[in-house]
Amino acid sequence: MDLRIERGKTTRERLVSVGFDLFGTNGYEATPVGAILGAAGVARGAFYHHFPTKADLFDAVLDRVIARIADASADAARAHDDPVESLRAGCSTWLDVAVDPALQRIAFLDATAVVGWDRYRELDEQHTLGRLKTGLRRIARAGLLPEENIEALAHMVAGAVGEAAKLIVHAKDPAEARASGQAALDLLLTRLLKP
């Protein structure tokens, strides 16, 4: 029984990994289930045992991607003792992600079309907003923000970072857009957190 459970977990993990590779390279619409089966080396029945639809596999991939981005942002934030620099580093990491073509495709181009806005927001809440609120509370304790505005400000900062990332994704020159997005984000945070 334990061996079957382990094989199931391994198969599911392989499907998510292959899903990431194919969705990140080709996009959701251009990735047929048959290509996923072939690349993962699993039978159709095994696929549908774990994921009733291709959209369900994409959801699992997106969940993993957003968690990975959030973890990278949290790691960058933890590298700084100063709460403002911590927030800047975490936000900057989101912009770094927007330059990666696979992450662009999954998290910014295909996500809401495949899973819908509500599910995307749910994943964002689950992986990102809680950490952002924690960072903003640290800044509030330093006297730079009113505590009662943390909830709204977390959504506003996340929105600003997300929009800057989308500008990078759609830019003809992503590196130039990345630099411009960072400058705009720095200006926004400087003005927001001015004592």
Sequence and secondary structure as in RCSB ss.txt:
>XXXX:A:sequence
MDLRIERGKTTRERLVSVGFDLFGTNGYEATPVGAILGAAGVARGAFYHHFPTKADLFDAVLDRVIARIADASAD
AARAHDDPVESLRAGCSTWLDVAVDPALQRIAFLDATAVVGWDRYRELDEQHTLGRLKTGLRRIARAGLLPEENI
EALAHMVAGAVGEAAKLIVHAKDPAEARASGQAALDLLLTRLLKP
>XXXX:A:secstr
 HHHHHHHHHHHHHHHHHHHHHHHHH STT  HHHHHHHHT  HHHHHHH SSHHHHHHHHHHHHHHHHHHHHHH
HHHT SSHHHHHHHHHHHHHHHTTSHHHIIIIIIIHHHHH HHHHHHHHIIIIIHHHHHHHHHHHHTTSS GGGH
HHHHHHHHHHHHHHHHHHHH SSHHHHHHHHHHHHHHHHHHHT  
